[in-house]
Amino acid sequence: MTAELEARIGLAREIERGASVLSSRVVEAFLNVPRHPFVPAFYRRDGGTYLPTRGPGEEWLRAVYADEVLVTEVGGVHAEEAPDEGVTGDATSSSTAPGLMAEMLDALDVLPGDRVWEIGTGTGYNAALLCRLAGGGTVTTVDRTSRLVDAARERLRAIGYEPAVLGADGAGAPPAGGPFDRIIATCSVRRLPTAWLEQCVTGGVIVVPLGNALGGGAVACLTKLPGGGAAGRFLHRPAAFMPLRPKGSAVVPGPPAPVAGRRRSSVVGARVLDDHAFSFWVGLALSRSVVRDGGTLHDPADGSTAAVRDHPGRPSEVATSGPRDLWQLVESAWTAWRRHHRPRREWFALTVGPDGSHEVTFTVPDGSTASWRL
Ligand SMILES: C[S@@+](CC[C@H](N)C(=O)[O-])C[C@H]1O[C@@H](n2cnc3c(N)ncnc32)[C@H](O)[C@@H]1O
């Protein structure tokens, strides 16, 4: 057995052991589709620099078959073309962590013959798994640059798959081949685009990461309803996917503004935001424009900022500026979340109306419901 095959079997076993994937077809797909042809090079982060790691080699192979995200493009520069001293900027394409891919594919529930549309081809690895599950030429995948789609198309063909791989803006006109039985996005959107909803057949499934800088991103799994809307739930696992960007663009928003201003203490420390269940709740409770960088929150919409410094054994220090005390909103959300028995993200339902309205609801143990409009 080759080292590559041994590593691939190890990864499939790890996914199976994770037990959050219910379908043996998904595990079988990971067993049969190799990842290494899709990531001949990727970046490793070293402080603020992304350094290229190129295969073949032991370190490369270990990372390729680990349950890890592999960044493949930074600021539009692919790892294969990167200088040895590395590049700086923001990640603009990657191969998602296989465990998360498996959970999303499991939720998507692709059946043989399904027409599938993927938004975010990236390396092409997920498209290969989709081809394996759908059984061939009924998969269409799009990404924003020809550099990405040309490489993915070639690598897919080399291992025997020929989906339609198109350079197109996922937010633009839908590709030919629809309507689709299954739609999956591997980049995040703030709301489900109505074109995606319209392109899905009744009873079809849409798996989409809904980006929320504060909530860390949550993957929604929706079923298209007869009236034109969709309804479903969120997956348990948080997922901070890179956002859907305009075609050809590699620009991401800048970091939060520095903090100066009012100071106080708080018994709620910045670590609460690392709890995946609470971060989802607080993402719903606060304005969705709020972004987080470590212990700093910033709302570019009104310029409010809060910076929190935790100190073991004593209250945290909070510095706020701008019209709103963002940390006070987090403190209120923390109290409400605990009063509602610390709900997890998979306990929330999402309904998307035919008009594109989004409502998240949670049924409180006393039978009442709490709801938020996205
Ligand atoms: C996490 S990566 C995708 C991973 C990929 N499915 C794989 O298996 O390698 C997200 C991708 O979304 C793409 N993307 C971002 N904005 C897009 C847009 N407007 N239209 C299509 N793709 C987009 C990025 O270029 C990036 O390749």
The ligand as a Tripos MOL2 file, in Angstrom:
@<TRIPOS>MOLECULE
LIG
   27    29     1     0     0
SMALL
NO_CHARGES

@<TRIPOS>ATOM
      1 C1        -13.0970   27.5800    1.2270 C.3       1 LIG1
      2 S1        -12.7770   27.8890   -0.4340 S.3       1 LIG1
      3 C2        -13.5750   26.5710   -1.2790 C.3       1 LIG1
      4 C3        -13.0720   25.1980   -1.0040 C.3       1 LIG1
      5 C4        -13.3800   24.2200   -2.1120 C.3       1 LIG1
      6 N1        -14.7660   23.8140   -2.1420 N.3       1 LIG1
      7 C5        -12.4600   23.0340   -2.1020 C.2       1 LIG1
      8 O1        -12.9190   21.8910   -2.0040 O.co2     1 LIG1
      9 O2        -11.2580   23.2430   -2.2210 O.co2     1 LIG1
     10 C6        -13.9000   29.2110   -0.8220 C.3       1 LIG1
     11 C7        -13.8980   29.5600   -2.2760 C.3       1 LIG1
     12 O3        -14.9690   30.4510   -2.5240 O.3       1 LIG1
     13 C8        -14.5830   31.2040   -3.6290 C.3       1 LIG1
     14 N2        -15.4110   32.3970   -3.8310 N.ar      1 LIG1
     15 C9        -15.3860   33.5700   -3.1610 C.ar      1 LIG1
     16 N3        -16.2390   34.4340   -3.7150 N.ar      1 LIG1
     17 C10       -16.8230   33.8110   -4.7560 C.ar      1 LIG1
     18 C11       -17.7960   34.1910   -5.7210 C.ar      1 LIG1
     19 N4        -18.3250   35.4190   -5.7410 N.pl3     1 LIG1
     20 N5        -18.1890   33.2890   -6.6400 N.ar      1 LIG1
     21 C12       -17.6600   32.0390   -6.6520 C.ar      1 LIG1
     22 N6        -16.7260   31.6180   -5.7630 N.ar      1 LIG1
     23 C13       -16.3150   32.4930   -4.8350 C.ar      1 LIG1
     24 C14       -13.1290   31.5520   -3.3090 C.3       1 LIG1
     25 O4        -12.4290   31.9700   -4.4710 O.3       1 LIG1
     26 C15       -12.6380   30.2430   -2.7340 C.3       1 LIG1
     27 O5        -11.9880   29.4670   -3.6990 O.3       1 LIG1
@<TRIPOS>BOND
     1     1     2 1
     2     2     3 1
     3     2    10 1
     4     3     4 1
     5     4     5 1
     6     5     6 1
     7     5     7 1
     8     7     8 2
     9     7     9 1
    10    10    11 1
    11    11    12 1
    12    11    26 1
    13    12    13 1
    14    13    14 1
    15    13    24 1
    16    14    15 ar
    17    14    23 ar
    18    15    16 ar
    19    16    17 ar
    20    17    18 ar
    21    17    23 ar
    22    18    19 1
    23    18    20 ar
    24    20    21 ar
    25    21    22 ar
    26    22    23 ar
    27    24    25 1
    28    24    26 1
    29    26    27 1
@<TRIPOS>SUBSTRUCTURE
     1 LIG1         1 GROUP 0 **** ****
